[in-house]
Every structure is written in structure tokens, then in C-alpha cells.
């Protein structure tokens, strides 16, 4: 169950590579989405590093259960880490165009979920559509919005 929760957290925005609007920087998940989260996207050769932090009741980032992934955005699987340790999950993210990307999360080779994201023309909002039905039909599809901080 914890691994599926990790997948859900990471799918929220892992497919964020909108180069035309530059995805780099800090993003906050829009309420009333739960759990409250922060995402930081940084350039690292040959692609990007995405760091997810849960936010505490005071709105500050928590220092545990920090999820990171480094992806070249080429559709190849990249390991997902929690607090610096492998989770057993991989993420494959492919850029579709300058503002959209698509991702697949797998656990030990088995698909858990897919995600499609798009950054708004003004670069201030990211819409992410997640589909968890392949691993849990009752989880269904979810749409998340993230705002640039």
C-alpha cells in the first residue's frame, strides 16, 4: 500500500517537462487536493531532478518521506527514491511537445499508473491528469493542479 501511495504522489507531476514555459522552480499543489505537497524541479544533466516534499500543518516542507527522481525525459525508466533509498518503482517520462509530457510508473516491471501533464500558456499553472485504473480500478482517474510559487 505504501508503494502505491508513493506512486500516487509522484504521478501528480512527474511528467512536467514543459520546456517552452520552463518547468524549473517550485510548485505547490492546489487545495483542496490532498496531501498538501511541494515540488521542486531542477536542471541536472542530462535532464531534470524532481523533488517532492509533503507539507506540514504549518505549510512548511517536512524532512521525511522526500521523494526524488532524476529523468532524462526520454521515455526510459528512472528509479524513484524516498529519503535517498530505492522504492522499487521506476518512472518513464517522455516529452510530447514543448508544453506536454506523459509518464508511466512501474513497480518491478508492472504498470501502476499513467500521467499526462501540461503547463499553461502563461507558465503559472500545471494540470496533471492521473490514471490509476490499471493497478486499482477503484482509484480511477484524478486531475491535479499545481501553481508556480
C-alpha atoms as an extended CHARMM CRD file, in Angstrom:
* protein
*
       149  EXT
         1         1  UNK       CA              0.0000000000        0.0000000000        0.0000000000  PROA      1               0.0000000000
         2         2  UNK       CA              2.8580000000        2.3710000000        0.8260000000  PROA      2               0.0000000000
         3         3  UNK       CA              4.3230000000        1.8080000000       -2.6490000000  PROA      3               0.0000000000
         4         4  UNK       CA              1.0340000000        2.6580000000       -4.3300000000  PROA      4               0.0000000000
         5         5  UNK       CA              0.9020000000        5.8140000000       -2.1990000000  PROA      5               0.0000000000
         6         6  UNK       CA              4.3790000000        6.7250000000       -3.4040000000  PROA      6               0.0000000000
         7         7  UNK       CA              3.2390000000        6.1800000000       -6.9780000000  PROA      7               0.0000000000
         8         8  UNK       CA              0.2560000000        8.4380000000       -6.4340000000  PROA      8               0.0000000000
         9         9  UNK       CA              2.4390000000       11.2030000000       -5.0390000000  PROA      9               0.0000000000
        10        10  UNK       CA              4.9280000000       11.0140000000       -7.8560000000  PROA      10              0.0000000000
        11        11  UNK       CA              2.4200000000       10.8100000000      -10.6490000000  PROA      11              0.0000000000
        12        12  UNK       CA              0.9580000000       14.0940000000       -9.6230000000  PROA      12              0.0000000000
        13        13  UNK       CA              3.5500000000       15.9610000000      -11.5890000000  PROA      13              0.0000000000
        14        14  UNK       CA              6.4220000000       13.8450000000      -12.6140000000  PROA      14              0.0000000000
        15        15  UNK       CA              5.5320000000       14.2920000000      -16.2580000000  PROA      15              0.0000000000
        16        16  UNK       CA              6.0730000000       18.0120000000      -16.0970000000  PROA      16              0.0000000000
        17        17  UNK       CA              8.6680000000       18.7530000000      -18.7870000000  PROA      17              0.0000000000
        18        18  UNK       CA              7.2420000000       21.8730000000      -20.3750000000  PROA      18              0.0000000000
        19        19  UNK       CA             10.3700000000       23.4810000000      -21.7580000000  PROA      19              0.0000000000
        20        20  UNK       CA              8.6460000000       26.3500000000      -23.5550000000  PROA      20              0.0000000000
        21        21  UNK       CA              7.2880000000       27.6260000000      -20.2500000000  PROA      21              0.0000000000
        22        22  UNK       CA             10.2740000000       26.3360000000      -18.2140000000  PROA      22              0.0000000000
        23        23  UNK       CA              9.1270000000       23.9260000000      -15.5300000000  PROA      23              0.0000000000
        24        24  UNK       CA             12.0930000000       24.8070000000      -13.3140000000  PROA      24              0.0000000000
        25        25  UNK       CA             11.3660000000       26.1530000000       -9.8540000000  PROA      25              0.0000000000
        26        26  UNK       CA              8.9760000000       25.4510000000       -7.0120000000  PROA      26              0.0000000000
        27        27  UNK       CA              5.3530000000       24.3510000000       -7.4360000000  PROA      27              0.0000000000
        28        28  UNK       CA              2.5940000000       23.9340000000       -4.8210000000  PROA      28              0.0000000000
        29        29  UNK       CA             -0.2800000000       21.5220000000       -5.2100000000  PROA      29              0.0000000000
        30        30  UNK       CA             -3.5340000000       23.4570000000       -5.2560000000  PROA      30              0.0000000000
        31        31  UNK       CA             -6.0670000000       22.8860000000       -2.4730000000  PROA      31              0.0000000000
        32        32  UNK       CA             -8.2810000000       21.0070000000       -1.8440000000  PROA      32              0.0000000000
        33        33  UNK       CA             -6.0300000000       18.2640000000       -3.2300000000  PROA      33              0.0000000000
        34        34  UNK       CA             -4.5110000000       16.0690000000       -0.5880000000  PROA      34              0.0000000000
        35        35  UNK       CA             -1.9350000000       15.5700000000        0.6300000000  PROA      35              0.0000000000
        36        36  UNK       CA             -0.5270000000       19.1040000000        0.5730000000  PROA      36              0.0000000000
        37        37  UNK       CA              2.7510000000       18.9810000000       -1.3500000000  PROA      37              0.0000000000
        38        38  UNK       CA              5.6050000000       20.9870000000       -2.8000000000  PROA      38              0.0000000000
        39        39  UNK       CA              7.5360000000       20.0400000000       -5.9290000000  PROA      39              0.0000000000
        40        40  UNK       CA             10.9260000000       21.4230000000       -6.9160000000  PROA      40              0.0000000000
        41        41  UNK       CA             12.1760000000       20.9170000000      -10.4860000000  PROA      41              0.0000000000
        42        42  UNK       CA             15.8810000000       21.4800000000      -11.1260000000  PROA      42              0.0000000000
        43        43  UNK       CA             18.1470000000       21.0440000000      -14.1330000000  PROA      43              0.0000000000
        44        44  UNK       CA             20.6560000000       18.1830000000      -13.8440000000  PROA      44              0.0000000000
        45        45  UNK       CA             22.4730000000       16.7390000000      -16.8120000000  PROA      45              0.0000000000
        46        46  UNK       CA             21.0980000000       15.1110000000      -18.8840000000  PROA      46              0.0000000000
        47        47  UNK       CA             17.5770000000       16.0560000000      -17.7610000000  PROA      47              0.0000000000
        48        48  UNK       CA             15.7450000000       17.1420000000      -14.6210000000  PROA      48              0.0000000000
        49        49  UNK       CA             15.5590000000       16.2740000000      -10.9340000000  PROA      49              0.0000000000
        50        50  UNK       CA             12.1430000000       16.4100000000       -9.3320000000  PROA      50              0.0000000000
        51        51  UNK       CA             11.8490000000       16.5370000000       -5.5450000000  PROA      51              0.0000000000
        52        52  UNK       CA              8.5240000000       16.1220000000       -3.7490000000  PROA      52              0.0000000000
        53        53  UNK       CA              8.0350000000       17.1590000000       -0.1340000000  PROA      53              0.0000000000
        54        54  UNK       CA              4.9060000000       16.8000000000        1.9260000000  PROA      54              0.0000000000
        55        55  UNK       CA              3.8220000000       19.9960000000        3.6700000000  PROA      55              0.0000000000
        56        56  UNK       CA              3.1260000000       20.0230000000        7.3870000000  PROA      56              0.0000000000
        57        57  UNK       CA              0.1320000000       21.6950000000        9.0640000000  PROA      57              0.0000000000
        58        58  UNK       CA              2.1490000000       24.9340000000        9.2370000000  PROA      58              0.0000000000
        59        59  UNK       CA              2.7020000000       24.8590000000        5.4510000000  PROA      59              0.0000000000
        60        60  UNK       CA              6.4250000000       24.1720000000        5.7510000000  PROA      60              0.0000000000
        61        61  UNK       CA              8.0670000000       21.2340000000        3.9230000000  PROA      61              0.0000000000
        62        62  UNK       CA              8.6100000000       18.0970000000        6.0060000000  PROA      62              0.0000000000
        63        63  UNK       CA             12.0470000000       16.4750000000        6.1240000000  PROA      63              0.0000000000
        64        64  UNK       CA             10.9510000000       12.8430000000        5.8470000000  PROA      64              0.0000000000
        65        65  UNK       CA              9.3940000000       10.8310000000        3.0270000000  PROA      65              0.0000000000
        66        66  UNK       CA             11.1380000000       13.0740000000        0.4890000000  PROA      66              0.0000000000
        67        67  UNK       CA             10.6500000000       11.5940000000       -2.9860000000  PROA      67              0.0000000000
        68        68  UNK       CA             13.1560000000       12.2470000000       -5.7770000000  PROA      68              0.0000000000
        69        69  UNK       CA             13.5970000000       11.1410000000       -9.3530000000  PROA      69              0.0000000000
        70        70  UNK       CA             16.1240000000       12.1190000000      -11.9860000000  PROA      70              0.0000000000
        71        71  UNK       CA             14.8930000000       11.6670000000      -15.5460000000  PROA      71              0.0000000000
        72        72  UNK       CA             16.2930000000       12.4560000000      -18.9840000000  PROA      72              0.0000000000
        73        73  UNK       CA             12.6700000000       12.8660000000      -20.2180000000  PROA      73              0.0000000000
        74        74  UNK       CA             13.3980000000       10.3330000000      -22.9610000000  PROA      74              0.0000000000
        75        75  UNK       CA             10.8110000000        7.6760000000      -22.0530000000  PROA      75              0.0000000000
        76        76  UNK       CA             13.3690000000        5.4170000000      -20.3500000000  PROA      76              0.0000000000
        77        77  UNK       CA             12.7390000000        4.1850000000      -16.8230000000  PROA      77              0.0000000000
        78        78  UNK       CA             14.4100000000        6.0560000000      -13.9620000000  PROA      78              0.0000000000
        79        79  UNK       CA             14.4970000000        4.8440000000      -10.3290000000  PROA      79              0.0000000000
        80        80  UNK       CA             12.3030000000        6.5860000000       -7.7770000000  PROA      80              0.0000000000
        81        81  UNK       CA             13.8890000000        7.2700000000       -4.3930000000  PROA      81              0.0000000000
        82        82  UNK       CA             12.4300000000        8.0130000000       -0.9590000000  PROA      82              0.0000000000
        83        83  UNK       CA             14.7780000000        9.5850000000        1.5680000000  PROA      83              0.0000000000
        84        84  UNK       CA             17.6720000000        8.5030000000       -0.6620000000  PROA      84              0.0000000000
        85        85  UNK       CA             16.6430000000        4.8300000000       -0.8190000000  PROA      85              0.0000000000
        86        86  UNK       CA             15.2280000000        2.9570000000       -3.7900000000  PROA      86              0.0000000000
        87        87  UNK       CA             11.4740000000        2.3510000000       -3.6390000000  PROA      87              0.0000000000
        88        88  UNK       CA             11.4290000000       -0.4240000000       -6.2380000000  PROA      88              0.0000000000
        89        89  UNK       CA              9.4350000000        1.8470000000       -8.5280000000  PROA      89              0.0000000000
        90        90  UNK       CA             10.5470000000        3.3380000000      -11.8120000000  PROA      90              0.0000000000
        91        91  UNK       CA              9.2970000000        6.2920000000      -13.7770000000  PROA      91              0.0000000000
        92        92  UNK       CA              9.3920000000        6.6180000000      -17.5640000000  PROA      92              0.0000000000
        93        93  UNK       CA              8.6730000000       10.1690000000      -18.7640000000  PROA      93              0.0000000000
        94        94  UNK       CA              8.5120000000       11.2400000000      -22.3870000000  PROA      94              0.0000000000
        95        95  UNK       CA              8.1780000000       14.8080000000      -23.6450000000  PROA      95              0.0000000000
        96        96  UNK       CA              5.3060000000       15.0590000000      -26.1270000000  PROA      96              0.0000000000
        97        97  UNK       CA              5.9140000000       18.6630000000      -27.1500000000  PROA      97              0.0000000000
        98        98  UNK       CA              7.1230000000       21.9140000000      -25.6070000000  PROA      98              0.0000000000
        99        99  UNK       CA              4.2910000000       22.0200000000      -23.0430000000  PROA      99              0.0000000000
       100       100  UNK       CA              3.1800000000       18.4200000000      -22.5190000000  PROA      100             0.0000000000
       101       101  UNK       CA              4.6400000000       15.1690000000      -21.2210000000  PROA      101             0.0000000000
       102       102  UNK       CA              3.4530000000       11.6580000000      -20.4480000000  PROA      102             0.0000000000
       103       103  UNK       CA              4.6920000000        9.2650000000      -17.7360000000  PROA      103             0.0000000000
       104       104  UNK       CA              4.3260000000        5.6520000000      -16.6510000000  PROA      104             0.0000000000
       105       105  UNK       CA              5.1180000000        4.3880000000      -13.1370000000  PROA      105             0.0000000000
       106       106  UNK       CA              6.0370000000        0.7310000000      -12.7070000000  PROA      106             0.0000000000
       107       107  UNK       CA              6.7670000000       -1.4600000000       -9.7130000000  PROA      107             0.0000000000
       108       108  UNK       CA              9.0170000000       -4.4110000000      -10.5060000000  PROA      108             0.0000000000
       109       109  UNK       CA              8.0470000000       -4.0910000000      -14.1580000000  PROA      109             0.0000000000
       110       110  UNK       CA              4.2900000000       -3.9820000000      -13.5400000000  PROA      110             0.0000000000
       111       111  UNK       CA              2.4720000000       -0.7980000000      -14.5730000000  PROA      111             0.0000000000
       112       112  UNK       CA              0.9010000000        1.0610000000      -11.6480000000  PROA      112             0.0000000000
       113       113  UNK       CA             -0.3280000000        4.2740000000      -13.2300000000  PROA      113             0.0000000000
       114       114  UNK       CA             -0.0060000000        6.7590000000      -16.0730000000  PROA      114             0.0000000000
       115       115  UNK       CA              0.0370000000       10.5360000000      -16.0520000000  PROA      115             0.0000000000
       116       116  UNK       CA             -0.2630000000       13.3480000000      -18.5980000000  PROA      116             0.0000000000
       117       117  UNK       CA              0.6760000000       16.9070000000      -17.7750000000  PROA      117             0.0000000000
       118       118  UNK       CA              0.5490000000       20.3040000000      -19.4040000000  PROA      118             0.0000000000
       119       119  UNK       CA              1.8180000000       23.7200000000      -18.3610000000  PROA      119             0.0000000000
       120       120  UNK       CA             -0.4930000000       26.6440000000      -19.0650000000  PROA      120             0.0000000000
       121       121  UNK       CA              0.4420000000       29.1830000000      -21.7540000000  PROA      121             0.0000000000
       122       122  UNK       CA              1.3630000000       31.7540000000      -19.0640000000  PROA      122             0.0000000000
       123       123  UNK       CA              3.6030000000       29.1960000000      -17.2970000000  PROA      123             0.0000000000
       124       124  UNK       CA              1.9040000000       29.6520000000      -13.9290000000  PROA      124             0.0000000000
       125       125  UNK       CA             -0.2200000000       26.5010000000      -13.6920000000  PROA      125             0.0000000000
       126       126  UNK       CA              0.3760000000       22.8290000000      -14.3430000000  PROA      126             0.0000000000
       127       127  UNK       CA             -2.5580000000       20.4870000000      -14.9780000000  PROA      127             0.0000000000
       128       128  UNK       CA             -1.8830000000       16.7970000000      -14.3500000000  PROA      128             0.0000000000
       129       129  UNK       CA             -4.2850000000       14.0040000000      -15.2720000000  PROA      129             0.0000000000
       130       130  UNK       CA             -3.5170000000       10.7300000000      -13.4860000000  PROA      130             0.0000000000
       131       131  UNK       CA             -4.9500000000        7.3010000000      -14.2590000000  PROA      131             0.0000000000
       132       132  UNK       CA             -4.6060000000        4.6170000000      -11.5750000000  PROA      132             0.0000000000
       133       133  UNK       CA             -7.1770000000        2.1930000000      -13.0300000000  PROA      133             0.0000000000
       134       134  UNK       CA             -4.5740000000       -0.2350000000      -14.3950000000  PROA      134             0.0000000000
       135       135  UNK       CA             -3.4330000000       -1.1460000000      -10.8480000000  PROA      135             0.0000000000
       136       136  UNK       CA             -6.5500000000       -0.2500000000       -8.8410000000  PROA      136             0.0000000000
       137       137  UNK       CA             -9.8100000000        0.2390000000      -10.7570000000  PROA      137             0.0000000000
       138       138  UNK       CA            -11.4500000000        1.7920000000       -7.6880000000  PROA      138             0.0000000000
       139       139  UNK       CA             -8.7850000000        4.5460000000       -7.6060000000  PROA      139             0.0000000000
       140       140  UNK       CA             -9.9260000000        5.7940000000      -11.0150000000  PROA      140             0.0000000000
       141       141  UNK       CA             -8.6920000000        8.9650000000      -12.6290000000  PROA      141             0.0000000000
       142       142  UNK       CA             -7.7330000000       12.2010000000      -10.9080000000  PROA      142             0.0000000000
       143       143  UNK       CA             -6.9010000000       15.7140000000      -12.0760000000  PROA      143             0.0000000000
       144       144  UNK       CA             -4.4600000000       17.8150000000      -10.0680000000  PROA      144             0.0000000000
       145       145  UNK       CA             -3.4690000000       21.4590000000      -10.4390000000  PROA      145             0.0000000000
       146       146  UNK       CA             -0.1110000000       22.8570000000       -9.3400000000  PROA      146             0.0000000000
       147       147  UNK       CA              0.7120000000       26.5600000000       -9.0760000000  PROA      147             0.0000000000
       148       148  UNK       CA              4.1520000000       28.0790000000       -9.5570000000  PROA      148             0.0000000000
       149       149  UNK       CA              5.3930000000       29.6460000000       -6.3620000000  PROA      149             0.0000000000
